[in-house]
Amino acid sequence: MSWIDKELRRRQKIVVKKREENSIAPAGPGAGNELERISALWGLFEQANNALPPELRLLRKTPSTNSFAPEHAVFSVLLQSHNGSGIGLTGVAIKYVWPKPGQKKSNNLWIRCQAETGYFLGRRVGGTIAEPNMDERVFNERAVEHIIECLVKARRVSWRSVSKRRFWIF
């Protein structure tokens, strides 16, 4: 009878996994517009932050707060860590900000949405200020908790840790 128990557990895991994958509307033409999907993803960030104990929660700032640094002025809502890093909603995208500049690649990430491709990451790579080159990858929706954890622990979120890997290589 042990194989029956194993099969039941395996099927329960599959059901839970499908629920997690379907928690955000799937990409496609009928998935709704990009702003609604970005708002839904931002809701997941807010939920993850609110699930933390009060002493670990990130500081939530809104435009009515006059303590925004000039580089954070574009956000309508910002969840900020004690070291100055944070993640914020700009209205059309979600931006992760790391306070220390990168040498060749930016440490800041943009999470955007397109109806046909779904969520994707963007970051500045090389180029000049007038004409920066952008690197893009598919965003892993299950990385929301990882981003919140890194912000709480004051660690930088790596590009690789929040993007979907292709063929288990990157």
N, C-alpha and C positions, 0 to 999 in steps of 0.2 A: 504493500500500500504506500510505500514511500514515494514511488514514482507519481502517484496521484497528487500527493501534497506538493511535490516539486512542480508539477504541471500547473496546479492552481496558483502557486506563488509566481511562476513565470507569466501566466496570463494576467495576474493582477498588476505586475510590473509594466506589462505592455499597455494596459488600460491607463495607468497613471502617467506613463510616458506620453501617450497620445493626448491626454488632457492638458499636460504641460505644453506640448507643441501647439495645441489649438487655443491656448489662453490668449494669444494675440491673433487678430484677424489674419488669415493667410494672404499672401501676395496674389495679385491678379486684378483683372479689370473690375470685378464686382466687390473688391475689398474695401471700398470707401476711399475718400480722398486722403491725401498725404497728411494734412493737418490733423485729422481725426486720429490717424494711426500714430503720429508723433505724440499727440496728447495721451493716447492709450499707453504708449511706452513710458512717457513721463509719469503716468499714474503708477506704473510698476516701481519706478525709482522712489516715488513718495511712499508707497506701501512698504518697501524694503526699509526705508529710513524710519518710518513710524513703528515698525516691528522691533526696532532696537530698544534696549532699555534707555530711559531718559538721560543717563549720564554718558551714553555712547552716541546719541543722536547727533547728526550733522546740523549745524546752524542753518535755519531756513531764512533766507533774506528775500525781500520783495522790493520793487521799485520805490515804495514809500519809505524804505530805510535809506537814510542818507549816507550810510557807511560803505557804499560801493566804491571799490577802487576803479580808476578810469578804465582798466582793461576788462572789468566786469559790468560795465554800463549797458551792454547790449542785452542783458538777461531780463526776462520778466520775473523769473523765480530762480534762485540760486541755492543749492545745498552746499555749504562750505565747510571744509575741514579746518582744524585749528592751525595747520601749517600754511593756509592760503590756497590750497588746491580745492577744486570744487567741480560740480556738474550743474549746468543750468539750462533752462528752457528759454530759447530765443523766440519762440513762436513758430518758426518753420523748421527748426532743427534743435538738437540737444548738443551742447558743447561741453566737453571735459577740458578743464584748464589745470595745467601744472605750473606752479610759480617760477620754476627755473627754466630758462630757455635752452633748447637743444642746440648742438653744434651745427649739424647738417640737416637733421630732420626735426620737425616740430614735435614737442611733447604733448601738444594739444590735439584733441580728436573731435571730429564732428560726426554726429549720427544723424543721417538724413533718411528720407523715405521716398521711394518712387513706386507708383502703382504697379508697374510691370516687374520690377526687380525686388521690391521689399526694402528692408532696412540695409543701409550700407554705411561704412566708415569712410571718412576722408581725413587726410592730414597733408600738410605742406612738406614737400621734400625738395631740398635744393632750390635752384632757381634764384631769381632776384626778387626784391620786394615788389617791384613793378609788375613782374610776370612770374608768380610762383608756380611750380609744378605740383600737381596734386596726385597723391597715391590713394587708390580706393580699394576696398575689400568689402565682402559681405559681413554684416554684423551678426554676432551670435546672440540671440535674444536671451539665452540662459545666462549671460554674463552680467546681468543686472546686479545680482547679489555680490558678485566678485568686485564690481566697480565700487559698490557701497563699502564693502570690506576694506578695499585698498584706501578709500578716503578716510575711513575711521582710523586705520592703522598708519596713516600718513605715508603710504607707499605709492609710487607712480604706477599707473595702469599701463601695461605694455600693449602695444599694437597687436601683438600676436595673441595675447590672452583673451581678447574680446572679439576676435574675428573668427569666422568659420574656416576650418582647415579644408583644403581640397586634397583628396586622396591621402589624408592623414599625414601629409608631409609638412605643411606650414601651419 
